[in-house]
Amino acid sequence: MSMKAIAKELAKALALPLAFFSALSTNGIAGVIPKENSACMFYRDFEKNFWSCAAPYVRRKSCTITKGVCPACITYQGDKGRMWLPDFFIEVTTREGESRFADSYPALKKHLKMAEDYASSRTPPPLRGMAANTSPDIAHHVKEHFWHARVVLPPWGAEVFQYLHLPQQGGSAAVAPVCYAGASEFIPDQWKLGVGDLPFSTAWAPVGLLACNVPGASIATGAISGAMASGRSGASSALGGMSSEGAGGKLGIGCAYGVPGNVLLKQNLSPSSDAMSFSKLCMGEMGNLLPREGLINSDDVYRSAVMAGWKFASLTKDAFLGSIGGIEATDKWELVYPRSDNEGCYQPQTLAGDWPAPGPTEKRSISELGHTYIFAIWRERETTRCMEPGEADAVWLPTIKGPNYQANRGICR
């Protein structure tokens, strides 16, 4: 039976609009989706972890249903459904100019070359080649690692992450990606030299020393407001002494582009930037978010990679001003490369003891596969529709776990 026929039967059986399942039944698309580095990996290699990561649930009485015309209307509480879906990938590597995603998609290889050229043009000659191909050495417990980082949407995510009443958020690329949403080579002034974050990291340092290292520490409101004011003042002073430069040319909407240090300084002054946010100051027990640079001091290479990924996800949001990236308190991470003996989702902001312990496969891969890590960031989504009491339990949950899931999975087979 064709996917279109299956969609028709599902719609009939569940009394759902045919358009919903028809959107999941693109004929022939499975033949062009790569087995690696695409949204389909979550229905193939990592299928056993899908529902433990997605963890759908119902928020009862979380929205209001209105029937009739007010003031003669009836209002009552309805339910909404929530679940996690892969929103974007973070790739961190010690190999400048290399990317597993670029190996899979020619357009990304071209975009990465543009980023390399931009980084080279902004790096002083004495510093060129610095940290270009560093190699963390586990045997000798090297403490400093320099990571290059990229953020990319899950290729074909819009096709295979369609679930009933859930919005398609930023992390859904309908087809093969045309660009990276973030690339550290496009922000060398910050990622290598720390220009854009310097006033803010200096201002937050005393607060972060206590807040990020002493669990449950009480931070005075005055200390927080003082740090914010000091950061603003420092950034304004720095901008006064810098030449005015504009951002580089944009390849397209949602694509990373060249961001000079003075531009990031201005953008960091926005109240919505992570550089101005006390709630984003700490990376769990991994220390202070700022400065967001590629040089990480840790003798644990896996922890170092997670820290670099966290910092770059935050920087992607603030530097490129798109809807992709950032770190939310409820985000879940899943290591998808290299394969680990302890696969599944976890939250890095929890105690390190709650992380999946690296297994033998992972340790072997670190030394053999080029010092590259790829994490999938699962982000919580909420249904756009306020459902009748009991509807989410009786219809929504069984549908997404049954025919909806199988229809998405079928596209990848």
DAVEN-V116440 format. One record per residue. RES is the residue in three letters. SS is DSSP state (@ for helix, = for strand, . for the rest). PHI is phi as a letter, one per 30 degrees, with the letter a starting at -180 (999 if undefined). PSI is psi in radians with two decimals (NA if undefined). Layout:
# DAVEN-V116440
((RES:SS:PHI:PSI) (RES:SS:PHI:PSI))
This chain:
# DAVEN-V116440
((MET:.:999:2.37) (SER:.:d:2.83) (MET:@:d:-0.62) (LYS:@:d:-0.69) (ALA:@:d:-0.70) (ILE:@:d:-0.76) (ALA:@:e:-0.71) (LYS:@:d:-0.73) (GLU:@:d:-0.71) (LEU:@:d:-0.76) (ALA:@:d:-0.71) (LYS:@:d:-0.77) (ALA:@:d:-0.60) (LEU:@:c:0.04) (ALA:.:h:0.68) (LEU:.:c:2.74) (PRO:.:e:2.36) (LEU:@:e:-0.57) (ALA:@:e:-0.55) (PHE:@:d:-0.88) (PHE:@:d:-0.46) (SER:@:d:-0.58) (ALA:.:d:-0.35) (LEU:.:c:0.05) (SER:.:c:0.80) (THR:.:d:1.95) (ASN:.:d:2.32) (GLY:.:i:-0.09) (ILE:@:d:-0.50) (ALA:@:d:-0.49) (GLY:@:d:-0.28) (VAL:.:c:-0.08) (ILE:.:d:2.13) (PRO:.:d:2.62) (LYS:.:d:-0.48) (GLU:.:c:2.74) (ASN:.:h:0.73) (SER:.:b:2.97) (ALA:@:d:-0.41) (CYS:@:d:-0.27) (MET:@:d:-0.42) (PHE:@:d:-0.22) (TYR:.:c:-0.03) (ARG:.:c:-1.58) (ASP:.:d:-0.58) (PHE:.:c:0.44) (GLU:@:d:-0.62) (LYS:@:d:-0.37) (ASN:@:c:-0.03) (PHE:@:e:-0.92) (TRP:@:d:-0.44) (SER:@:d:-0.54) (CYS:@:d:-0.73) (ALA:@:d:-0.71) (ALA:.:h:1.02) (PRO:.:d:2.56) (TYR:=:a:2.96) (VAL:=:c:2.28) (ARG:=:c:1.77) (ARG:=:d:2.51) (LYS:=:h:0.77) (SER:=:c:0.03) (CYS:=:a:2.98) (THR:=:c:2.28) (ILE:=:c:2.29) (THR:=:c:2.24) (LYS:=:b:2.40) (GLY:.:i:-3.13) (VAL:.:c:2.17) (CYS:.:d:2.54) (PRO:.:d:-0.06) (ALA:.:c:0.72) (CYS:.:c:2.92) (ILE:=:c:2.26) (THR:=:b:2.50) (TYR:=:a:2.92) (GLN:=:d:2.35) (GLY:=:c:-3.06) (ASP:=:c:2.67) (LYS:=:b:2.62) (GLY:=:c:2.65) (ARG:=:b:2.59) (MET:=:a:2.84) (TRP:=:c:2.49) (LEU:=:b:2.66) (PRO:=:d:2.16) (ASP:=:c:-0.68) (PHE:=:a:2.86) (PHE:=:c:2.50) (ILE:=:c:2.16) (GLU:=:c:2.18) (VAL:=:b:2.40) (THR:=:b:2.63) (THR:.:d:0.04) (ARG:=:c:1.81) (GLU:.:d:2.37) (GLY:.:i:0.06) (GLU:.:c:2.54) (SER:.:a:2.32) (ARG:@:d:-0.54) (PHE:@:d:-0.66) (ALA:@:d:-0.55) (ASP:@:d:-0.46) (SER:@:c:-0.47) (TYR:.:b:1.96) (PRO:@:e:-0.62) (ALA:@:d:-0.60) (LEU:@:d:-0.60) (LYS:@:d:-0.72) (LYS:@:d:-0.75) (HIS:@:d:-0.66) (LEU:@:d:-0.63) (LYS:@:d:-0.67) (MET:@:d:-0.71) (ALA:@:d:-0.73) (GLU:@:d:-0.78) (ASP:@:d:-0.69) (TYR:@:d:-0.78) (ALA:@:d:-0.73) (SER:@:d:-0.68) (SER:@:d:-0.39) (ARG:@:c:-0.03) (THR:.:c:2.16) (PRO:.:e:2.44) (PRO:@:e:-0.73) (PRO:@:d:-0.38) (LEU:@:c:-0.12) (ARG:.:d:2.37) (GLY:.:j:-0.24) (MET:.:d:2.19) (ALA:.:i:0.41) (ALA:.:d:-0.71) (ASN:=:b:1.12) (THR:.:d:2.74) (SER:.:b:1.79) (PRO:.:e:2.27) (ASP:.:c:1.80) (ILE:.:d:-0.69) (ALA:.:d:-0.61) (HIS:.:c:0.15) (HIS:.:h:0.88) (VAL:.:e:2.29) (LYS:.:c:-0.46) (GLU:=:c:2.21) (HIS:=:b:2.38) (PHE:=:c:2.13) (TRP:.:c:2.44) (HIS:=:c:2.57) (ALA:=:b:2.61) (ARG:=:b:2.66) (VAL:=:b:2.31) (VAL:=:b:2.54) (LEU:.:d:2.66) (PRO:.:d:1.95) (PRO:=:e:2.32) (TRP:.:i:0.33) (GLY:@:d:-0.61) (ALA:@:d:-0.41) (GLU:@:d:-0.70) (VAL:@:c:0.01) (PHE:.:c:0.52) (GLN:.:d:2.01) (TYR:.:b:2.51) (LEU:.:e:2.13) (HIS:.:i:0.03) (LEU:=:c:2.45) (PRO:.:d:2.66) (GLN:.:c:1.76) (GLN:.:d:-2.97) (GLY:.:e:-0.59) (GLY:.:d:0.82) (SER:.:b:1.73) (ALA:=:c:2.18) (ALA:.:d:-0.62) (VAL:.:b:-2.74) (ALA:.:d:2.38) (PRO:.:d:2.55) (VAL:.:c:-0.20) (CYS:.:a:2.93) (TYR:.:d:2.47) (ALA:.:d:-0.39) (GLY:=:a:2.47) (ALA:=:b:2.17) (SER:@:d:-0.46) (GLU:@:d:-0.29) (PHE:@:d:-0.12) (ILE:@:b:0.94) (PRO:@:d:-0.51) (ASP:@:e:-0.59) (GLN:@:c:-0.90) (TRP:@:d:-0.54) (LYS:.:c:-0.63) (LEU:.:c:-0.24) (GLY:.:i:0.34) (VAL:.:d:-0.82) (GLY:.:d:-0.48) (ASP:.:c:-0.21) (LEU:@:e:-0.89) (PRO:@:d:-0.58) (PHE:@:d:-0.73) (SER:@:d:-0.62) (THR:@:d:-0.75) (ALA:@:d:-0.65) (TRP:@:d:-0.25) (ALA:@:e:-0.85) (PRO:@:d:-0.66) (VAL:@:d:-0.79) (GLY:@:d:-0.57) (LEU:@:e:-0.66) (LEU:@:d:-0.87) (ALA:@:d:-0.64) (CYS:.:c:-0.07) (ASN:.:b:-0.23) (VAL:.:b:1.75) (PRO:.:e:2.31) (GLY:.:i:0.16) (ALA:.:d:2.45) (SER:.:c:2.12) (ILE:.:c:2.16) (ALA:.:d:2.47) (THR:@:e:-0.65) (GLY:@:d:-0.62) (ALA:@:d:-0.66) (ILE:@:d:-0.86) (SER:@:d:-0.60) (GLY:@:d:-0.70) (ALA:@:d:-0.72) (MET:@:d:-0.76) (ALA:@:d:-0.70) (SER:@:d:-0.68) (GLY:@:d:-0.78) (ARG:@:d:-0.79) (SER:@:d:-0.77) (GLY:@:d:-0.71) (ALA:@:d:-0.72) (SER:@:d:-0.73) (SER:@:d:-0.75) (ALA:@:d:-0.72) (LEU:@:d:-0.58) (GLY:@:d:-0.42) (GLY:.:c:0.13) (MET:.:c:2.62) (SER:.:d:2.60) (SER:.:d:2.11) (GLU:.:b:2.64) (GLY:.:c:2.91) (ALA:.:d:2.78) (GLY:.:d:3.01) (GLY:.:d:2.48) (LYS:.:c:2.32) (LEU:.:d:-0.56) (GLY:.:l:3.05) (ILE:.:d:2.29) (GLY:.:i:0.11) (CYS:.:c:2.50) (ALA:.:d:2.67) (TYR:.:a:2.99) (GLY:.:d:2.21) (VAL:.:b:1.84) (PRO:.:d:2.84) (GLY:@:d:-0.66) (ASN:@:d:-0.58) (VAL:@:d:-0.76) (LEU:@:d:-0.66) (LEU:@:e:-0.81) (LYS:@:d:-0.76) (GLN:@:d:-0.54) (ASN:@:d:-0.34) (LEU:.:d:-0.22) (SER:.:d:2.40) (PRO:.:e:-0.37) (SER:.:d:-0.07) (SER:.:d:2.62) (ASP:@:d:-0.41) (ALA:@:d:-0.35) (MET:@:c:0.20) (SER:.:c:2.07) (PHE:.:d:-0.62) (SER:.:d:-0.35) (LYS:.:c:0.08) (LEU:.:d:-0.65) (CYS:=:c:2.47) (MET:.:c:1.18) (GLY:@:h:-2.29) (GLU:@:c:0.24) (MET:@:c:0.04) (GLY:.:j:-2.84) (ASN:=:d:2.41) (LEU:.:d:-0.68) (LEU:.:c:2.53) (PRO:.:d:2.62) (ARG:.:d:1.53) (GLU:.:b:2.85) (GLY:.:d:-0.25) (LEU:=:d:2.02) (ILE:=:c:2.32) (ASN:=:c:1.78) (SER:.:a:2.42) (ASP:.:d:0.05) (ASP:.:c:1.89) (VAL:@:d:-0.60) (TYR:@:d:-0.80) (ARG:@:d:-0.72) (SER:@:e:-0.74) (ALA:@:d:-0.72) (VAL:@:d:-0.75) (MET:@:d:-0.76) (ALA:@:d:-0.71) (GLY:@:d:-0.73) (TRP:@:d:-0.85) (LYS:@:d:-0.72) (PHE:@:d:-0.59) (ALA:@:d:-0.75) (SER:@:d:-0.78) (LEU:@:d:-0.60) (THR:@:e:-0.77) (LYS:@:d:-0.78) (ASP:@:d:-0.53) (ALA:@:d:-0.78) (PHE:@:c:-0.06) (LEU:.:h:0.61) (GLY:.:c:-3.02) (SER:.:c:0.02) (ILE:.:c:2.51) (GLY:.:j:-2.75) (GLY:.:i:2.93) (ILE:.:b:2.21) (GLU:.:c:2.67) (ALA:.:d:-0.50) (THR:.:c:0.05) (ASP:.:e:2.54) (LYS:=:c:2.53) (TRP:=:c:2.53) (GLU:=:b:2.17) (LEU:=:d:2.04) (VAL:=:c:-0.23) (TYR:=:a:2.29) (PRO:.:d:2.82) (ARG:.:d:2.44) (SER:.:c:2.76) (ASP:.:d:-0.13) (ASN:.:b:1.25) (GLU:.:d:2.69) (GLY:.:k:3.07) (CYS:=:c:2.61) (TYR:=:a:3.02) (GLN:.:c:1.96) (PRO:.:d:-0.41) (GLN:.:d:-0.13) (THR:.:d:3.02) (LEU:.:e:2.48) (ALA:@:e:-0.46) (GLY:@:d:-0.29) (ASP:@:c:-0.10) (TRP:.:d:2.68) (PRO:.:d:2.27) (ALA:.:d:2.33) (PRO:.:e:2.31) (GLY:.:c:3.09) (PRO:@:e:-0.66) (THR:@:d:-0.78) (GLU:@:d:-0.79) (LYS:@:d:-0.66) (ARG:@:d:-0.72) (SER:@:d:-0.59) (ILE:@:e:-0.73) (SER:@:d:-0.34) (GLU:@:c:-0.40) (LEU:.:c:0.41) (GLY:.:i:0.29) (HIS:.:h:0.87) (THR:=:b:2.41) (TYR:=:b:2.48) (ILE:=:b:2.19) (PHE:=:c:2.42) (ALA:=:c:2.25) (ILE:=:c:1.97) (TRP:=:c:2.19) (ARG:=:c:2.46) (GLU:=:d:2.35) (ARG:=:b:2.66) (GLU:=:b:2.50) (THR:=:d:2.52) (THR:.:d:-0.28) (ARG:.:c:2.35) (CYS:.:d:1.99) (MET:=:c:2.69) (GLU:.:d:2.61) (PRO:.:e:2.22) (GLY:.:i:-0.31) (GLU:@:d:-0.69) (ALA:@:d:-0.70) (ASP:@:d:-0.70) (ALA:@:d:-0.53) (VAL:@:c:-0.92) (TRP:@:d:-0.92) (LEU:@:d:-0.87) (PRO:@:d:-0.57) (THR:@:d:-0.83) (ILE:@:d:-0.58) (LYS:@:d:-0.39) (GLY:@:c:-1.80) (PRO:@:d:-0.61) (ASN:@:d:-0.85) (TYR:@:d:-0.77) (GLN:@:d:-0.60) (ALA:@:d:-0.77) (ASN:@:d:-0.80) (ARG:@:d:-0.63) (GLY:@:d:-0.52) (ILE:@:d:-0.53) (CYS:.:d:-0.10) (ARG:.:d:NA))
